[in-house]
Amino acid sequence: MSLIIDSPPNAAALMHSLRDIGYELDTALADIIDNSITAGASEVHITFETDPVTKVAILDNGDGMSRDELIKAMTIGSKSPLSKRPTKDLGRFGLGLKTASFSQCKRLTVVTRQFDETWAMCWDLDQVTKSNCWNLIQLGDDVMAETYQFDQLEDTGTLVVWEVCDRLQGDGNRSNDNHLLQKFDNAESYLGLIFHRFLDKSPSSVSNLDIIINGRAIGYVDPFFRHKPATQVHNLETIKYKDVYIKVQGYTLPHHTKCTKEEYDKYSLGSYRDSQGFYVYRANRLLIAGDWFRLAAKSDLTSLTRVEIDLPNNFDSEWHIDIKKSHAKPPEQMRDQLKQYIDTYIQGSKRVYNSKGYRNKGDVTPLWHQYTNKNLRSYQINKDYPLITQFMAGLDAKQSSQLKQILGLIEESFPIDQLHVDYASSPKDFKTKHTDKELEILALSYLENFAELDLQNNVDIVASFFKTNEPYSNYQDNWLDFLNQIQG
């Protein structure tokens, strides 16, 4: 005969184990805000201070909770991930509030107000460690009133307070204030991306949410750069899975030369290359940002491609969504269809890069040529470039040989690997084009050092030279007008 034995977990051991699931400050704050959105909040205030000790408060104006609901919310594993949830519920395992908070602090207090009743509960890990019991503390009115930011609680809403924030301290080499400020700066950028659909105030916005950190509302970033005319929006597709149609939308972002440096810094999300891939949303909350799920490799040619996927919140198990809601994996039945869409969408990125590639522009003489030898490509200086041939014509045989050797050394020692790494990581830091003013200066230098023709009588010939030879051919104005002007 079998026996059923009640084997509850060790309270202290489990509580401390939950601290190391892998949350950072940004993902921890996002999990708390999930609860606020689920509660219908329109404002979430995040407040922190370090003097005399570090404290963090997350306050919303949502529906609040009753006493029983608060106890349930503070209970470890309060909801089964198998339970059916409302469509706007951003929860998952019933662990987020606790695990997110414990990852940053050892004392978690939650105060909630609903229907003129206010309740407060507290988990103190030091107390749990001492007693090794599940001692959830209900605060009395006097203690509750002393809770950090309690006086900011509205008629309805919930206040989450982190104290004894041992995981938010500096590393000893930096001041605690600077360390914490940097963490919150990073968290602000993260939250602005994860909740961008809620923070967007346009008519199509899914919500009217404000997230305020120490009195300042944060901005948001649309990872698909939809307001930019140069962004290519592909056809909306759907994948049917278990009688549900999942929306898949592809985008080709603008080449960095079509953006200002400020736009690139904001919408590249670090770098185009690293941020390409699928962007998976669940109930309008971004879960995954920039992952091909091993269906494609990240490359420079495909770096402008981003694909939006919208999931309902009852597909958590099929997509293997983790506790932090920062990892997911598509089910096998969907992978082949997603791969087909990738192959279609990345063509847009490749076309953009190919159109920007270095190649002969018909009647324009290039300064560099691309050569292919045994399927290996290289770039070499065009020895037939007019200025080079003109200069070599005045050299004797030894000097001509020396110049060719110098040009060859320049070609062979060109730091292409370093250029590739640096350019891919921060393309807007590179100068890739001459301005018209710079080209005019180059033209004047050419006229001073190389032109043997009488400019006044050969202005058409000189203008034709500039029009048909790089880099002068990139001049946006009219060379003939410029040459006539400098003569006048």
Beta strands, then each sheet from edge to edge (+ up, - down):
strand 1: 43-49
strand 2: 55-60
strand 3: 107-114
strand 4: 117-124
strand 5: 137-138
strand 6: 157-163
strand 7: 210-213
strand 8: 216-217
strand 9: 232-241
strand 10: 244-252
strand 11: 277-282
strand 12: 285-291
strand 13: 305-311
strand 14: 368-373
strand 15: 376-381
sheet 1: 5+ 4- 3+ 6- 2+ 1- 7- 8+
sheet 2: 9+ 10- 13+ 11+ 12-
sheet 3: 14+ 15-
end
